[in-house]
């Protein structure tokens, strides 16, 4: 039973040419899950699968560069000829449905019920689709945010979402065969006592301290850094196999 992650987008905080914002397609145990729906990621999702085949959508937090392309999905499913056999479960922070309805100028969320089945995340929330198990872990950010641990066929994938350095991140990544981790900032500003993103060094040190991480994949690199430099710095701190997330690439876990 294979477990794979296809990179749909990595950019922060806005898309660039040929680089959508955060999005990933996770496949394993007979299930397909769209993880994070940043700007532009729905189009990339369609390169790799028919969105009507999705078993679930998983949203780490409600910053637009991680969930805004749910609007594109609504248009695809409601008006674009992508026919669903049933509403797609959407695992997300509890305000996701109302935020999405607001984009369409609606005060109610009922019109979304034929498209999405919203289910509120919480720390420790676990759900299974086919042979794939997903577990949420609350992480440190400036809004409600969750990292994700995915297991299928004895293999483990961990995804940081957006987070500062915290014990929850180490627990999330421990023993992961593949750890996909943000490295958004070059350094923390003076007086930044509650950082909400990781430096490359923190991403690498987190992978090392978590223990048992097989490979580190650096993603969500902010505009103050180059992807190559961030990856090299994280690799130095980790001391293990480290690569950059690249749009279109598939990693076998």
C-alpha positions in Angstrom: 0.0 0.0 0.0 1.7 3.2 -1.2 1.5 6.7 0.3 2.4 9.6 -1.9 2.4 13.4 -1.7 2.2 15.5 -4.9 3.1 19.2 -4.5 0.5 21.5 -5.9 1.8 24.8 -4.5 4.3 26.2 -2.1 4.3 30.0 -2.3 3.9 32.4 0.6 2.0 34.7 1.1 0.9 35.1 -2.5 1.3 33.0 -5.7 4.1 33.6 -8.2 4.4 32.7 -11.8 4.0 29.0 -12.1 4.0 28.7 -8.3 0.6 28.5 -6.5 0.2 28.9 -2.8 0.1 26.0 -0.4 -1.6 22.8 -1.7 -0.8 19.1 -1.8 -2.5 16.0 -3.1 -2.1 13.0 -0.7 -2.8 9.5 -1.9 -2.8 6.4 0.1 -4.9 3.4 1.2 -7.2 3.9 -1.8 -8.0 7.5 -0.8 -7.2 10.9 -2.4 -7.1 14.1 -0.2 -6.5 17.7 -1.1 -4.4 19.2 1.7 -4.6 23.0 1.9 -6.2 25.0 -0.9 -4.0 28.1 -1.4 -4.4 30.4 -4.4 -4.0 28.6 -7.7 -3.8 25.1 -6.2 -7.2 23.9 -7.6 -5.9 24.2 -11.2 -2.8 22.2 -10.2 -5.0 19.6 -8.5 -6.7 19.1 -11.8 -3.4 18.2 -13.5 -3.1 15.2 -11.3 -6.7 14.0 -10.6 -10.3 14.6 -11.3 -11.5 16.6 -8.3 -14.7 14.6 -8.3 -12.6 11.7 -7.1 -11.5 13.4 -3.9 -12.4 11.6 -0.7 -11.7 14.6 1.5 -10.2 18.1 1.7 -8.1 19.1 4.7 -7.4 22.8 5.6 -4.7 23.6 8.1 -5.9 27.1 8.9 -7.9 30.0 7.6 -5.3 32.3 6.0 -6.1 32.9 2.4 -2.9 31.4 1.1 -4.1 28.1 2.5 -7.8 28.0 1.9 -8.9 30.6 -0.7 -9.0 28.2 -3.7 -12.0 26.5 -2.1 -13.8 29.3 -3.9 -12.5 27.9 -7.2 -13.6 24.4 -6.2 -17.1 25.7 -5.5 -17.3 27.1 -9.0 -15.9 23.9 -10.5 -18.4 21.7 -8.6 -21.4 24.0 -8.9 -21.1 25.5 -12.3 -18.1 23.9 -14.1 -19.2 20.5 -14.9 -17.3 18.6 -12.2 -20.0 16.4 -10.9 -19.9 15.1 -7.4 -21.6 11.9 -6.3 -21.8 13.3 -2.7 -20.6 16.4 -0.8 -16.9 16.3 -0.1 -15.9 16.2 3.5 -13.9 19.3 4.4 -11.9 19.1 7.6 -11.0 22.6 8.7 -11.2 25.1 11.5 -14.8 25.7 12.5 -15.3 29.1 10.8 -14.4 27.8 7.3 -18.0 27.5 6.0 -19.0 31.0 7.1 -15.8 32.5 5.7 -16.4 30.8 2.3 -20.1 31.9 2.3 -19.0 35.4 2.9 -16.9 35.4 -0.3 -20.1 34.8 -2.2 -22.0 37.5 -0.3 -24.1 35.0 1.6 -25.0 35.2 5.3 -25.9 31.5 5.4 -23.9 28.4 4.5 -26.8 26.2 3.3 -26.1 26.7 -0.4 -22.7 24.9 0.2 -24.3 21.8 1.6 -24.6 20.0 -1.7 -20.9 20.6 -2.4 -19.0 20.4 1.0 -19.6 18.6 4.2 -17.7 20.8 6.8 -16.3 19.0 9.9 -14.5 21.1 12.5 -11.0 20.2 13.4 -9.7 20.0 17.0 -6.4 18.8 18.5 -6.3 15.0 18.2 -9.1 14.8 15.8 -8.6 11.6 13.7 -10.5 10.3 10.7 -10.0 7.4 8.2 -10.7 7.3 4.5 -10.0 3.9 3.0 -6.7 2.7 4.5 -5.5 6.3 5.1 -5.7 7.8 8.6 -5.4 11.6 9.2 -4.8 13.1 12.6 -4.8 16.8 13.5 -2.3 18.4 15.9 -2.8 22.0 17.1 0.3 24.1 16.4 1.4 27.6 17.3 0.2 30.3 14.9 -1.6 33.6 15.1 -4.9 31.9 14.2 -6.3 28.5 15.0 -4.0 26.1 13.1 -3.3 22.4 12.8 -0.5 20.3 11.6 -1.4 17.0 9.9 -0.1 13.4 10.4 -1.1 10.9 7.7 -0.6 7.1 8.0 -1.2 4.4 5.5 0.4 1.0 5.1 2.8 1.5 7.9 4.2 4.7 6.4 3.9 8.2 8.0 3.7 11.6 6.4 3.8 14.8 8.6 2.9 18.3 7.5 3.5 21.3 9.7 1.0 23.7 8.2 2.0 27.2 9.4 3.6 27.2 12.8 6.2 28.6 15.1 8.5 26.3 17.0 6.6 24.3 19.6 6.5 20.9 21.3 3.4 19.9 19.3 5.4 20.1 16.1 8.0 17.7 17.4 5.3 15.3 18.5 3.7 15.6 15.0 6.9 14.9 13.1 8.4 12.1 15.4 9.1 9.0 13.4 7.7 10.4 10.1 9.1 8.9 7.0 8.5 12.3 5.2 8.2 15.6 7.1 6.9 18.5 5.0 7.7 21.7 6.9 7.4 25.4 6.4 10.5 27.7 6.5 8.8 31.0 6.0 11.1 33.6 7.6 14.7 34.4 7.6 14.8 35.5 11.2 12.4 36.7 13.9 12.1 40.4 14.5 13.2 42.2 17.6 10.6 41.7 20.3 8.9 38.8 18.4 8.4 36.7 21.6 5.7 34.6 19.9 6.9 33.7 16.4 4.2 32.2 14.2 6.5 30.9 11.4 9.8 28.9 11.3 13.2 29.9 10.2 15.0 27.3 8.0 17.2 26.5 11.1 14.1 25.9 13.2 12.6 23.6 10.6 15.8 21.6 10.4 16.3 21.5 14.1 12.6 20.4 14.6 13.1 17.5 12.3 16.3 16.5 14.2 14.7 16.9 17.6 11.6 15.1 16.7 13.6 11.9 16.0 13.2 9.3 13.4 12.4 11.6 10.5 13.4 10.0 7.2 13.4 13.0 4.9 12.7 16.7 5.3 10.8 18.6 2.6 11.1 22.4 2.9 8.1 24.4 1.7 6.2 27.7 2.1 9.5 29.7 1.9 8.7 33.4 2.3 9.7 36.3 0.0 12.7 37.2 2.2 14.4 33.9 1.4 15.5 31.9 -1.6 14.2 28.3 -1.8 17.7 27.0 -2.3 19.2 28.9 0.6 16.4 28.0 2.9 16.7 24.3 2.0 20.5 24.3 2.5 20.2 26.0 5.9 17.5 23.5 7.0 19.6 20.6 5.8 22.6 21.8 7.9 20.4 22.0 11.0 18.7 18.6 10.4 21.7 16.6 9.3 19.6 14.3 7.2 18.1 14.1 3.7 16.5 17.4 2.9 14.9 18.7 -0.4 12.8 21.6 -1.5 9.1 21.1 -2.3 8.7 21.7 -6.1 5.4 22.2 -7.8 4.4 19.1 -9.8 6.8 16.7 -8.0 5.5 13.6 -6.3 7.2 12.1 -3.2 6.8 8.5 -2.4 6.6 8.2 1.4 
